[in-house]
Amino acid sequence: MEKEYVSLNGSSKTTKSSKNSKSRQKTGRSKSNVRRSALETKKTGSSRTGMRNVKVNGSSKAASSKTVRNRKKSRSRKQDIPVQYIAGGVILAILLIVIIFAVKSCGVSHKTPERVVKALIESYESGNEKKVRKCYGVTKADDNLQAEMDATVKYFAAHSPEKIQINKCDKISQDGNYTFMYITYDLVLKNGQAYPCISTYMTQKKEDGKYYVLTPSEITNDMNKQAAEKYALFMKSDAYQEYTVAYDKFIKKNPGYEEKIASKLS
C-alpha cells in the first residue's frame, strides 16, 4: 500500500513504505509529525483546501485565508497611523513657524541702527505710538518726545498715504556707540504718486547691546553741532542728490502741494 506524505512547505511525495522504513533507520528521525495517511483522510472526509499550518511562537495553529487577509489589513491600518501623526506634526510645525514670524513682525528690531530707524518710520506712518516709544526705548514719553511724536504723526497723516516705501537707510557718521543715520522714503499717495522724504536720527548702542533712537532730551548741543557738520558733507552724496532730484520732480508736477500740506498742519 502506498501512502501520501504532506511536507511543511506544501509539496507532496509518493514513496513505498519499505523505502521509508530504510530511510528512517538510516537517519533515525521520525516524520510522524508531518505525515498524514490518505486512507485516514478518506475516512474522516476532511480536506486541506483553504487551510494552512501557521506557527505562532513555535505552536502550530490552523487559520483560514480570510483570517490571514484580515490580519494583513489590520497590520496595514496600524502602519498608516504613524503616517497620519507625522502629517499632523508637520502641519502643526508650519503653523507654529507662521505664528512666530507673525509675532516677530509685530515687534521692533533693535539689532542694527538701520533696523530700528526703519521701524521708527514705519511706526510713525501707521500712527502706532507704542511702537514709536519702543524705538526710542521708553515706556512713557517726556514732553519733548511727545511733542516730536505728535508733530511727526500729524505730518504723515496730512499726506494721507496709502503706504510707505523705504528706499535707502544708512549711516552718515559713527562715533563709538553713536551712529548718525539717514533714511530716504516715499509716501505713496492715493493717486499713485510718490512724495519723496528724508529724515535723520541719532542712534546709540546701549548697555543691553541693542540700538535705540535717541530722544530729543538725550541729544546734547555738542552732538547737534557735530551732526550739522556731518549733514553738510552728506548733502554732497549720491543718496542726497537722488532725493533732491525726485523731490524737485514731484513739486514741478504738483505745484502748490507743499502749501496744501502746510495748511493742514497749521
C-alpha positions as CSV (number, residue, x, y, z in Angstrom):
1,M,0.0,0.0,0.0
2,E,1.3,3.5,-0.9
3,K,1.0,6.4,1.4
4,E,0.8,10.2,0.7
5,Y,3.0,12.4,2.8
6,V,2.5,16.2,3.1
7,S,5.5,18.2,3.9
8,L,5.6,21.6,5.7
9,N,6.3,23.5,2.5
10,G,3.1,22.2,0.8
11,S,4.8,19.7,-1.6
12,S,3.9,16.1,-1.7
13,K,5.9,12.9,-2.2
14,T,4.8,9.4,-3.0
15,T,7.1,6.6,-1.9
16,K,6.9,3.0,-0.8
17,S,6.7,2.2,2.9
18,S,9.7,-0.1,2.6
19,K,11.9,2.7,1.4
20,N,10.6,5.0,4.1
21,S,11.5,2.3,6.7
22,K,15.0,2.1,5.4
23,S,15.2,5.9,5.4
24,R,14.1,6.1,9.0
25,Q,16.6,3.5,10.0
26,K,19.4,5.5,8.4
27,T,18.5,8.9,9.7
28,G,16.9,7.8,13.0
29,R,14.3,10.6,12.6
30,S,10.5,10.2,12.6
31,K,8.2,12.1,10.2
32,S,5.1,11.3,12.1
33,N,4.5,14.9,13.0
34,V,4.4,15.9,9.3
35,R,2.6,13.0,7.7
36,R,-1.0,12.1,7.2
37,S,-2.5,9.0,5.8
38,A,-4.5,9.3,2.6
39,L,-6.7,6.4,3.9
40,E,-7.4,8.4,7.1
41,T,-8.3,11.4,5.0
42,K,-10.9,9.3,3.1
43,K,-12.4,8.0,6.3
44,T,-12.8,11.4,8.0
45,G,-13.7,13.3,4.9
46,S,-11.5,16.2,6.0
47,S,-9.9,18.4,3.4
48,R,-6.9,20.7,3.3
49,T,-8.4,23.1,0.8
50,G,-8.1,26.7,2.0
51,M,-6.1,25.7,5.1
52,R,-2.5,26.2,6.1
53,N,-0.3,25.5,9.1
54,V,0.6,28.8,10.8
55,K,3.2,28.7,13.6
56,V,2.9,31.3,16.4
57,N,5.7,31.3,18.9
58,G,6.6,27.7,18.0
59,S,3.0,26.3,18.2
60,S,1.0,25.3,15.1
61,K,-2.4,26.8,14.6
62,A,-4.8,26.4,11.6
63,A,-6.0,29.7,10.1
64,S,-8.2,30.3,7.1
65,S,-7.1,32.5,4.2
66,K,-9.8,35.1,5.2
67,T,-8.2,35.4,8.6
68,V,-4.8,35.9,7.1
69,R,-6.2,38.7,4.8
70,N,-7.8,40.3,7.9
71,R,-4.5,40.3,9.7
72,K,-2.8,41.9,6.7
73,K,-5.4,44.6,6.6
74,S,-5.0,45.1,10.4
75,R,-1.2,45.5,10.0
76,S,-1.8,47.9,7.1
77,R,-4.1,50.1,9.3
78,K,-1.5,50.1,12.1
79,Q,1.2,51.2,9.7
80,D,-1.0,54.1,8.4
81,I,-1.4,55.6,11.9
82,P,2.1,56.9,12.3
83,V,2.0,58.5,8.8
84,Q,-1.1,60.4,9.9
85,Y,0.6,61.5,13.1
86,I,3.6,62.7,11.1
87,A,1.5,64.7,8.7
88,G,-0.3,66.3,11.6
89,G,3.0,67.1,13.2
90,V,4.3,68.8,10.1
91,I,1.2,70.9,9.8
92,L,1.5,71.9,13.4
93,A,5.1,72.8,13.0
94,I,4.3,75.0,10.0
95,L,1.6,76.8,12.0
96,L,4.0,77.4,14.8
97,I,6.6,78.9,12.4
98,V,3.9,81.2,10.9
99,I,2.8,82.4,14.4
100,I,6.4,83.0,15.5
101,F,7.1,85.1,12.4
102,A,3.8,87.0,12.8
103,V,4.7,87.9,16.4
104,K,8.2,89.0,15.4
105,S,6.8,91.1,12.6
106,C,4.6,92.9,15.1
107,G,7.7,93.9,17.2
108,V,10.6,96.3,16.8
109,S,14.1,95.1,15.9
110,H,17.0,96.7,17.8
111,K,19.7,94.5,16.2
112,T,21.2,97.3,14.0
113,P,20.8,101.1,13.7
114,E,19.2,100.6,10.2
115,R,16.5,98.3,11.6
116,V,15.4,100.5,14.4
117,V,15.3,103.6,12.2
118,K,13.2,101.7,9.6
119,A,10.9,100.5,12.3
120,L,10.5,104.1,13.6
121,I,9.5,105.5,10.2
122,E,7.0,102.6,9.7
123,S,5.5,103.1,13.1
124,Y,5.1,106.9,12.5
125,E,3.3,106.2,9.2
126,S,0.9,103.7,10.9
127,G,0.4,106.1,13.8
128,N,1.4,103.4,16.3
129,E,2.8,105.4,19.2
130,K,3.5,102.4,21.3
131,K,6.0,101.1,18.7
132,V,7.4,104.5,18.3
133,R,8.2,104.6,22.1
134,K,9.8,101.2,21.7
135,C,12.1,102.5,19.1
136,Y,13.2,105.2,21.5
137,G,13.5,102.7,24.3
138,V,11.0,104.4,26.6
139,T,7.7,103.3,28.1
140,K,6.5,106.8,28.7
141,A,7.4,109.8,26.6
142,D,8.5,113.1,28.2
143,D,7.2,116.4,27.0
144,N,9.9,116.9,24.3
145,L,9.5,113.5,22.9
146,Q,5.7,113.6,23.0
147,A,5.7,116.9,21.1
148,E,8.0,115.4,18.4
149,M,5.9,112.3,18.1
150,D,2.7,114.3,17.8
151,A,4.1,116.6,15.1
152,T,5.6,113.7,13.1
153,V,2.4,111.6,13.2
154,K,0.4,114.7,12.2
155,Y,2.7,115.4,9.3
156,F,2.4,111.8,8.0
157,A,-1.4,111.9,8.3
158,A,-1.6,115.2,6.4
159,H,-0.4,113.4,3.3
160,S,-2.9,110.5,3.7
161,P,-0.5,108.0,2.2
162,E,-1.7,104.6,1.1
163,K,1.6,103.1,2.2
164,I,5.3,103.9,2.8
165,Q,8.2,102.8,0.5
166,I,11.6,102.9,2.1
167,N,14.4,103.5,-0.4
168,K,17.7,103.8,1.5
169,C,18.8,103.7,5.1
170,D,22.5,104.1,6.0
171,K,24.8,105.8,8.4
172,I,26.2,109.4,7.8
173,S,28.8,109.0,10.5
174,Q,29.7,106.9,13.5
175,D,31.5,107.7,16.8
176,G,31.8,104.8,19.2
177,N,28.3,103.6,20.1
178,Y,26.7,106.6,18.5
179,T,25.6,106.3,14.8
180,F,24.1,109.3,12.8
181,M,21.6,107.8,10.4
182,Y,19.7,109.0,7.3
183,I,16.7,107.4,5.7
184,T,15.0,108.2,2.4
185,Y,11.5,107.0,1.7
186,D,8.4,107.7,-0.4
187,L,4.9,108.3,0.9
188,V,2.8,106.6,-1.8
189,L,-0.3,108.8,-2.2
190,K,-3.8,107.7,-3.2
191,N,-3.3,108.9,-6.8
192,G,-0.3,106.6,-7.1
193,Q,2.3,109.3,-6.9
194,A,5.3,109.1,-4.5
195,Y,6.2,112.0,-2.3
196,P,9.9,111.9,-1.5
197,C,11.1,112.3,2.1
198,I,14.3,112.3,4.0
199,S,14.9,112.1,7.8
200,T,17.9,111.9,10.1
201,Y,18.2,110.3,13.5
202,M,20.9,109.7,16.1
203,T,21.1,106.2,17.4
204,Q,23.0,104.6,20.3
205,K,24.0,101.1,21.2
206,K,23.2,100.8,24.9
207,E,24.2,98.5,27.7
208,D,21.8,95.7,26.7
209,G,23.6,95.5,23.3
210,K,20.5,96.9,21.4
211,Y,20.3,100.1,19.3
212,Y,17.8,102.8,20.1
213,V,16.9,106.2,18.6
214,L,17.9,109.0,20.9
215,T,15.1,111.1,22.3
216,P,15.4,114.9,21.9
217,S,16.3,115.2,25.6
218,E,19.3,112.8,25.1
219,I,20.9,114.9,22.3
220,T,23.3,117.5,23.6
221,N,24.3,120.8,22.0
222,D,27.7,119.3,21.0
223,M,26.0,116.4,19.3
224,N,23.7,118.8,17.4
225,K,26.8,120.8,16.2
226,Q,28.7,117.7,15.0
227,A,25.5,116.3,13.3
228,A,25.1,119.6,11.4
229,E,28.7,119.4,10.1
230,K,28.3,115.8,9.1
231,Y,25.0,116.6,7.4
232,A,26.6,119.4,5.3
233,L,29.0,116.8,3.9
234,F,26.2,114.3,3.4
235,M,24.4,116.8,1.1
236,K,27.1,116.2,-1.5
237,S,26.5,112.4,-1.5
238,D,24.7,110.5,-4.3
239,A,21.9,109.5,-1.9
240,Y,21.1,113.1,-1.1
241,Q,21.3,114.1,-4.7
242,E,18.9,111.3,-5.7
243,Y,16.4,112.6,-3.1
244,T,16.5,116.2,-4.3
245,V,16.1,115.2,-7.9
246,A,13.0,113.1,-7.0
247,Y,11.6,115.9,-4.8
248,D,12.0,118.6,-7.4
249,K,10.3,116.4,-10.0
250,F,7.3,115.8,-7.7
251,I,6.9,119.5,-6.9
252,K,7.2,120.5,-10.5
253,K,4.4,118.0,-11.3
254,N,2.3,119.0,-8.3
255,P,2.5,122.8,-7.8
256,G,1.0,124.1,-4.6
257,Y,1.3,120.7,-2.9
258,E,3.5,122.0,-0.1
259,E,1.2,124.8,0.7
260,K,-1.7,122.3,0.8
261,I,0.1,120.2,3.4
262,A,1.2,123.3,5.4
263,S,-2.5,124.4,5.7
264,K,-3.3,121.1,7.2
265,L,-0.6,121.4,9.8
266,S,-1.4,124.9,10.9
